[in-house]
Amino acid sequence: MDKILRIAVIGTGGMGANHVKWWAQNPRAEVVALCDLKPEKCKKALEKAGLSADIPVYEDYKALIDSERIDAVDICTSNDFHSIIAVYAFEKGLNVFSEKPDAINAQEMQRMKEASEKAGKLLMVMRNNRYYSNSRYLKQFIEDGKAGEIYCGRCGWIRRRGIPGRGGWFTTKARSGGGPLIDLGVHMIDLAIWLMGNPAPVSVSGCTYAKFADNTAKADSQHAAFGEKVQDGVFDVEDLAMGFIRFDNGACLQLEFSWASNIEKEKRFVELRGTKAGFTWNEDGTIGIWTEDEHGTLTDLKPYTGEMGSGHARALEHFTAILLDGAKPDYTPQQGVNMIRILDALYESARTGKEVRL
Ligand SMILES: NC(=O)c1ccc[n+]([C@@H]2O[C@H](COP(=O)([O-])OP(=O)(O)OC[C@H]3O[C@@H](n4cnc5c(N)ncnc54)[C@H](O)[C@@H]3O)[C@@H](O)[C@H]2O)c1
């Protein structure tokens, strides 16, 4: 491969346009072509990124993949197309970066993983939360053994009123895979499990609710701006999920996610407890470490880990470094399989009212 990564972004809506901008800022990458079912969105994305309006734009991802000389595609479509486009790209010998969630169900995730293995090409899915400076600090802290054994924790992303693209693909189960559990769960469950050292899940229990489908209150979350709203569209997903995961090493994780619920305010968090220290990861980039010193005095540490930075841009830089420099991948497709199996099982548990073994 050349020393420049030739990339095409497929799906240039809210998030895809950001990806185009981040690729444009990456000196080791060249945006070769864009694709969206609505090509005018590609034109807007090029403009926003300060790229040439002459960069080819496609409506059909197969036509782009078949005609352009590229090393990789970056898939930022609605969730339903992540696996479909990834499998096609692997069949054509390309590397794949995809936005989260990895796929809308475990079968589709498995198909992506197998297609990547058959092609011998890289599959990486967005895990932007791993790349914030507070996350990297905590990962190092844990790997240095300072937290001891991490045996339990909690994570979540709860919104008061923040339903994205109401009536559109986000709230249509067949296109999104689900509501906040899959949309937000992928972010914070992944961060927690990654910090815990990626133990394998063995069973889950969950509950889901849909109480706000008809709520007309004004959104109070900036994230509600994602996706296009559809008047009188479909809303057949949950708006809140609670759950519990057990892992093979005996550890457990509580979780809660909502797009809408009657809480004080939006909050994104991971709290883990280890035998030597526990800690809290906060969305504003701060962390708290709860431990005791060598004299047995309970001690609170609030290390300053710098600006959070863009976890998304860093994830794309990591993808570039894997392909151009042979860097060791941080994300593995097996982690994606574990994640989507957890989510599928939580939905099954919510439906059946029983704990589900994985
Ligand atoms: N990592 C994050 O922080 C984050 C934040 C928001 C969204 N996302 C993810 O990014 C993805 C896109 O979300 P969004 O908010 O930008 O949605 P969006 O609806 O604004 O954009 C999706 C775009 O994909 C296009 N598209 C759909 N199917 C296509 C196809 N087959 N071929 C070409 N284009 C197609 C649509 O026309 C649309 O422009 C989702 O998977 C979402 O979960 C991630």
The ligand as a Tripos MOL2 file, in Angstrom:
@<TRIPOS>MOLECULE
LIG
   44    48     1     0     0
SMALL
NO_CHARGES

@<TRIPOS>ATOM
      1 N1        -19.7750    7.5430   17.0590 N.am      1 LIG1
      2 C1        -20.6640    8.4850   17.2890 C.2       1 LIG1
      3 O1        -20.4840    9.3070   18.1940 O.2       1 LIG1
      4 C2        -21.9000    8.5690   16.4460 C.ar      1 LIG1
      5 C3        -22.7600    9.6660   16.5620 C.ar      1 LIG1
      6 C4        -23.8920    9.7230   15.7320 C.ar      1 LIG1
      7 C5        -24.1540    8.7100   14.8260 C.ar      1 LIG1
      8 N2        -23.2930    7.6500   14.7540 N.ar      1 LIG1
      9 C6        -23.5460    6.5530   13.7980 C.3       1 LIG1
     10 O2        -23.2810    7.0500   12.4960 O.3       1 LIG1
     11 C7        -24.1810    6.4480   11.5420 C.3       1 LIG1
     12 C8        -24.9130    7.5490   10.7770 C.3       1 LIG1
     13 O3        -25.6750    8.3040   11.7050 O.3       1 LIG1
     14 P1        -26.1530    9.7860   11.3300 P.3       1 LIG1
     15 O4        -26.6000   10.4160   12.5710 O.co2     1 LIG1
     16 O5        -25.1200   10.4320   10.4840 O.co2     1 LIG1
     17 O6        -27.4330    9.4390   10.4320 O.3       1 LIG1
     18 P2        -28.0020   10.2500    9.1700 P.3       1 LIG1
     19 O7        -29.3550    9.7190    8.9260 O.co2     1 LIG1
     20 O8        -27.8040   11.7110    9.3910 O.co2     1 LIG1
     21 O9        -27.0090    9.8390    7.9970 O.3       1 LIG1
     22 C9        -27.0210    8.5840    7.3680 C.3       1 LIG1
     23 C10       -26.7800    8.8100    5.8770 C.3       1 LIG1
     24 O10       -26.5690    7.5570    5.2440 O.3       1 LIG1
     25 C11       -27.1860    7.6100    3.9650 C.3       1 LIG1
     26 N3        -27.4370    6.2350    3.5390 N.ar      1 LIG1
     27 C12       -28.2760    5.3350    4.1110 C.ar      1 LIG1
     28 N4        -28.2070    4.1650    3.4470 N.ar      1 LIG1
     29 C13       -27.3000    4.3340    2.4510 C.ar      1 LIG1
     30 C14       -26.8060    3.4980    1.4300 C.ar      1 LIG1
     31 N5        -27.2300    2.2320    1.2780 N.pl3     1 LIG1
     32 N6        -25.8770    3.9960    0.5750 N.ar      1 LIG1
     33 C15       -25.4450    5.2660    0.6970 C.ar      1 LIG1
     34 N7        -25.8840    6.1240    1.6540 N.ar      1 LIG1
     35 C16       -26.8090    5.6530    2.5140 C.ar      1 LIG1
     36 C17       -28.4410    8.4340    4.1820 C.3       1 LIG1
     37 O11       -28.9190    8.9910    2.9790 O.3       1 LIG1
     38 C18       -27.9470    9.4910    5.1670 C.3       1 LIG1
     39 O12       -27.4880   10.6510    4.5160 O.3       1 LIG1
     40 C19       -25.0930    5.5420   12.3550 C.3       1 LIG1
     41 O13       -24.6560    4.2250   12.2690 O.3       1 LIG1
     42 C20       -24.9810    6.0730   13.7790 C.3       1 LIG1
     43 O14       -25.1730    5.0720   14.7570 O.3       1 LIG1
     44 C21       -22.1900    7.5760   15.5360 C.ar      1 LIG1
@<TRIPOS>BOND
     1     1     2 1
     2     2     3 2
     3     2     4 1
     4     4     5 ar
     5     4    44 ar
     6     5     6 ar
     7     6     7 ar
     8     7     8 ar
     9     8     9 1
    10     8    44 ar
    11     9    10 1
    12     9    42 1
    13    10    11 1
    14    11    12 1
    15    11    40 1
    16    12    13 1
    17    13    14 1
    18    14    15 2
    19    14    16 1
    20    14    17 1
    21    17    18 1
    22    18    19 2
    23    18    20 1
    24    18    21 1
    25    21    22 1
    26    22    23 1
    27    23    24 1
    28    23    38 1
    29    24    25 1
    30    25    26 1
    31    25    36 1
    32    26    27 ar
    33    26    35 ar
    34    27    28 ar
    35    28    29 ar
    36    29    30 ar
    37    29    35 ar
    38    30    31 1
    39    30    32 ar
    40    32    33 ar
    41    33    34 ar
    42    34    35 ar
    43    36    37 1
    44    36    38 1
    45    38    39 1
    46    40    41 1
    47    40    42 1
    48    42    43 1
@<TRIPOS>SUBSTRUCTURE
     1 LIG1         1 GROUP 0 **** ****
